[in-house]
């Protein structure tokens, strides 16, 4: 749940007053942050023998 909330926070955050190439770098970083948090939020976690395993299904979803 925490990572889903973080992904939503990244989507809602505003842009700081930056211009030029720095603005594009900020936008790219926000996109990567969102993707990372969204993937972790969708992960299925298991703990076996002290090993935390996160499983993320990257297969495309069927449309239809």
BELBELFEN-V35485 format. One record per residue. PHI is phi as a letter, one per 20 degrees, with the letter a starting at -180 (NA if undefined). BURIAL is b if it has 24 or more other ideal C-beta (glycine too) atoms within 12 Angstrom, else e. D_LAST is the distance of its C-alpha to the last C-alpha in Angstrom with 1 decimal. Layout:
PHI/BURIAL/D_LAST ; PHI/BURIAL/D_LAST
This chain:
NA/e/27.7 ; g/e/30.2 ; f/e/28.2 ; f/e/25.3 ; f/e/28.1 ; f/e/29.5 ; f/b/26.3 ; f/e/26.1 ; f/e/29.8 ; f/b/29.4 ; f/e/26.9 ; e/e/29.4 ; f/e/32.6 ; e/e/34.4 ; e/e/35.9 ; f/e/39.5 ; f/e/41.9 ; d/e/41.5 ; c/e/41.6 ; m/e/41.2 ; f/e/40.0 ; f/e/40.2 ; f/e/37.6 ; f/e/35.1 ; f/e/36.0 ; f/e/35.4 ; f/e/31.9 ; f/e/31.0 ; f/e/32.5 ; f/b/30.5 ; f/e/27.2 ; f/e/28.2 ; g/e/29.4 ; f/b/26.0 ; f/e/24.1 ; f/e/26.7 ; f/b/26.8 ; f/e/23.0 ; f/e/22.8 ; f/e/25.8 ; f/e/24.4 ; e/e/21.3 ; f/e/23.6 ; e/e/24.5 ; d/e/28.3 ; c/e/30.7 ; c/e/34.5 ; c/e/36.3 ; l/e/40.0 ; n/e/40.1 ; d/e/37.3 ; e/e/34.4 ; d/e/31.2 ; d/e/28.1 ; d/e/24.8 ; c/e/22.0 ; e/e/18.8 ; e/e/18.2 ; f/e/15.5 ; f/e/12.4 ; f/e/9.5 ; f/e/6.4 ; d/e/3.8 ; q/e/0.0
